[in-house]
Amino acid sequence: MRFELTKDFLTELKERINENNTAFVDQKVIHLHPADIAEIIDELDNVEAKFVFHQLDSELQGEVLMELEEEVREKFIKSFDAKQIADQLENLDSDDAADILGELPTERQLEVIAQMDDDDAADLVELLNYDESTAGGLMQTEYIQVNVDWPVKKCIVELRRQAEEVEKVYTIYVVDNYEKLLGVLSLKSLLFARPTTLIKDLYQDTNIISVTTNTDGEEVARLMDKYDLVSIPVVDLQRKLVGRITIDDIVDLIREEADKDFQMASGLSESVEANASIFRLSRARLPWLFIGMFGGILGAQVIGNFEIQIGQIPALAFFIPLVAAMGGNVGVQSSAVVVQSLANGTNQFSSILTRVKKEALLGLLNGLICGSVIFVVTWLLESPMLGLTVSLSLFTVIFFAAVLGTLIPLILDKYGIDPAVATGPFITTMNDVVGLFIYFSMGMLVFGL
Amino acid sequence: MRFELTKDFLTELKERINENNTAFVDQKVIHLHPADIAEIIDELDNVEAKFVFHQLDSELQGEVLMELEEEVREKFIKSFDAKQIADQLENLDSDDAADILGELPTERQLEVIAQMDDDDAADLVELLNYDESTAGGLMQTEYIQVNVDWPVKKCIVELRRQAEEVEKVYTIYVVDNYEKLLGVLSLKSLLFARPTTLIKDLYQDTNIISVTTNTDGEEVARLMDKYDLVSIPVVDLQRKLVGRITIDDIVDLIREEADKDFQMASGLSESVEANASIFRLSRARLPWLFIGMFGGILGAQVIGNFEIQIGQIPALAFFIPLVAAMGGNVGVQSSAVVVQSLANGTNQFSSILTRVKKEALLGLLNGLICGSVIFVVTWLLESPMLGLTVSLSLFTVIFFAAVLGTLIPLILDKYGIDPAVATGPFITTMNDVVGLFIYFSMGMLVFGL
């Protein structure tokens, strides 16, 4: 039976904790999967959380710690002393330990490191040097390596020794005497081999996908996805094996990237959790709101130039929001498609011209459809003259918005700027201004003002 | 060395193919990783693609086929006869084969199945019955299972037999005499065990995470992510083991879901690739554009009620786009945060009231900041009266947009509607209309019209 956290369970747990009842936690919590225990602790306050945490054995504590939500973990870690943190870190995989250590202030890092076993500390200090977003920052130093000259028998003995430290073994890495990565070996092939067979006659040395410590995290994700890998070896610039990255960390990375893209497209400039403080939330939202205001002020300037015409035909003002909004919507649609195909690396060899042509054609088609519909509606609601103005300008705006929405991310990408920032409010705002200018110019033309 | 597809390589390849030069493909292409070969074929036309494809051996053909982009594969498969397709399907993992078979029209499916080996065909037909988006639709029938009563020795013999069919072995599934799933066994533990040890003394039977065939794909992804699994066993309603799902398929699923969410937030109603036909692209975009137009027409009706006032003070019209755009932006920001935290299952137990309160507070803060800024700007550009109108209404609009942007996805979610559809144009449009009404009402109040 899979555990499912319910409100009832939480209520009962909190009551039992308040009664200082350890039996309930013992029976109902500590046998759960670490990820489930973490889910429970995420919902408790700090005192309750500690009550549960201290009933776990030390190995389980480490696993639960890594599964906690970041904010909960930070609060939790803060209430430990240096020795306690050091103990926890020694229970963790090196990449997780480095992440936690990296989140601490420098002085605190030094205190914790001083409390650790020298070997473990050395590994961690090394990992801390890597940029978090690179393969070096993602990798763990726990992996299984065997020498290419060994027989299977020695390999299994060695494996048994190493495997104690390595929680999940997917692939065995084969190295030469200088620890350079030569290839990989599956556990399966080892299982079926005779004890005296040499690794060199057994391992796979073609199409070995590895990354170097400075490979960008997103590139690691792309490679593991493309080649369907569950772990990828990390080598240094001399091709010496230094670590491995496992797919669970990459799944987290992919989710985070997707969340970030979604937030950017929605006008949030910093990645923030829903439970962050009001001021952090405000700071994350203000940049885009200011861009929007700036666009609105520009729009006001554009309309200001047509003050006399609006005084003559106030009905012109009625369709300002329609024209502005449609320009924005079309722009966001076009740019989203481009941004996504750039991010996924699809159609990488189709030229800018081909895409813009296609998008322009699409703009013409959608402009024609929307323009025709609005012509009829506006005629019926207002007048044929206004219908003509609105439909012609809507047609033009949709066309321009489609072209600009395609061009801007492509141009940004050409110059190495992340095109994801170009979608959302930025393109909306620009198309608003362009759209208004088109609309009023068209109005002057149609009404002969 | 990792292969990197360049424009030069493509140009040379196309030239060699035109010369009917098989040696180039032999030397430079067929030794590459299947994913790389697929990447190359994606960029070729159908004739060129076939030229390359026919030089691959049959196993490689199957692997390459699965790595092709969907449109390319469809075109490719269409040019095969039933026998050729049947041969290809037998080379593939059952989940991939079922996907390809499922994409064909029913008559063609029957033709292909008639050409297949009976056992393979039976597996496929069974898989085709499952809904694509469920665990049954995602699973493959290739996995390793051993009986709980076997000794390690028999297990390894059996494994060797089964392992020929199973490309990647991550976990061995332990079943009873009725094929019911009891637990899992790692290859590692098998490697270190004595030949006479019984599986029942070796396997892990606590915290076994499995799904049933009707579990939703997104739920499978959530579980594999939460419990850091590389494969998950699938059981039927009697707990009989029927398949497994591997992490590479889940990574694809996560990416697709993220893409879909991003597209929905950008106002694209169907998932479409950038290289789809103009008419499919147009169809995907029109629904949102129509919603936008509808909102614009409503907006026009609202403004229409203030025609006299605009005639008196045309400057009121200047700030229509600002007020409308800001309402939309704030609404999208608020809803994006809610949609994301709903999708990720974070803060599941904080009540609707708590969230709306927080979002309202945030709306007040951002409204105050933006309102103050715009007051000064509008005063300087136009007049203090207009400044007062714009700033007061902006403040109110931001507040309302924040609250509505939070409430709507929460309410939709309560009623089981995917809240992702609520972001983007829908909320923008609604806030436009509400914003305009607030703006002109405020204008009448301030100017005493």
Interface residues (C-beta under 8 A of the other chain):
Chain A: R2 K7 L10 H31 L32 H33 A35 E39 E43 E67 E69 I156 L159 R160 A163 K168 V169 Y170 S186 L187 K188 L190 L191 F192 T206 N207 I209 L223 M224 D225 K226 Y227 D228 V230 I247 D248 I250 V251 D252 I254 R255 A258 D259 D261 F262 Q263 A265 S266 G267 L268 V272 E273 A274 N275 I278 L281 S282 R285 L286 W288 L289 F290 G292 M293 G295 G296 I297 G299 A300 Q301 I303 G304 E307 I308 I310 G311 P314 A315 A317 F318 F319 I320 P321 L322 V323 A324 A325 M326 G328 N329 V330 V332 Q333 S335 A336 V337 V338 Q340 S341 N344 T346 N347 F349 S350 R355 K358 L361 L362 L365 N366 I369 C370 V373 I374 V377 L381 I398 T423 G424 P425 T428 T429 D432 L436
Chain B: R2 K7 L10 H31 L32 H33 A35 E39 E43 E69 I156 L159 R160 A163 K168 V169 Y170 S186 L187 K188 L190 L191 F192 T206 N207 I209 L223 M224 D225 K226 Y227 D228 V230 I247 D248 I250 V251 D252 I254 R255 A258 D259 D261 F262 Q263 A265 S266 G267 L268 V272 E273 A274 N275 I278 L281 S282 R285 L286 W288 L289 F290 G292 M293 G295 G296 I297 G299 A300 Q301 I303 G304 E307 I308 I310 G311 P314 A315 A317 F318 F319 I320 P321 L322 V323 A324 A325 M326 G328 N329 V330 V332 Q333 S335 A336 V337 V338 Q340 S341 N344 T346 N347 F349 S350 R355 K358 L361 L362 L365 N366 I369 C370 V373 I374 V377 L381 I398 T423 G424 P425 T428 T429 D432 L436
